[in-house]
Amino acid sequence: MEQNQALDKNISFKMLIKFSLPTIISMIFMSIYSSVDGVFVSRLVGTNALSSVNIVMPIVLMIMAIGTMFGSGGNALIAKKLGEGKNREAKENFSLLIVVAFIISSLIAVICYIFLNPLLHFLGADDSIIEYCRDYAIPILVLTPVSIFGMIFHMSFITAGKAHFGLIFSVIGGIVNIILDYLFIAVLGMGIKRSGSCNRYWLFCSVGRRVYILFIQAKRLNIYYKT
């Protein structure tokens, strides 16, 4: 197996910009997904629905934090193995990362769902907006593993020397999220539930494409799932 030539070079300012700038821009796009939801919800659903988006936001941020934890920590270990020329161990670590992330994220989603009402009340929801909060939170919780996989695969592109892939997915994701928000909320009148759903739907599609690139075209990226 060939070494990853993109990272097998001395660090320079140009190389630092090449890998950091796409990541910075893509993180900006990822951070505005829920902000776009808030704009559409406030204008087309109502202030109570907007309040529910803000109340659920700590749950969204928690999921993003967990995904970042797995993505940055796991890929640091994988990159270390690749740098040492231990490609087999790098693939095994990547496999373990995916399995552990799926188990942990699924457990978190199930626990949050079981205790969703108490959790929402703790975050500030009252009886007037609790249903809005549930409508927005449940689609997010259902696809928590998908969201975390998206963060992991996004950072795996950097490890594989393909940082621009993450930027492309994030930009397209931001555009598609706006279109789906408008379609579901403004055109079809499906309310806040579809706001959260379309956001997670795009994540699902995006992760599917990332899985294809990482797994199916694995030999060119030098990092993939190994059974």
Salt bridges, closest charged atoms under 4 A:
GLU84 OE2 - LYS80 NZ 2.74
GLU84 OE1 - LYS86 NZ 3.42
GLU89 OE1 - LYS81 NZ 3.01
GLU92 OE2 - ARG88 NE 3.29
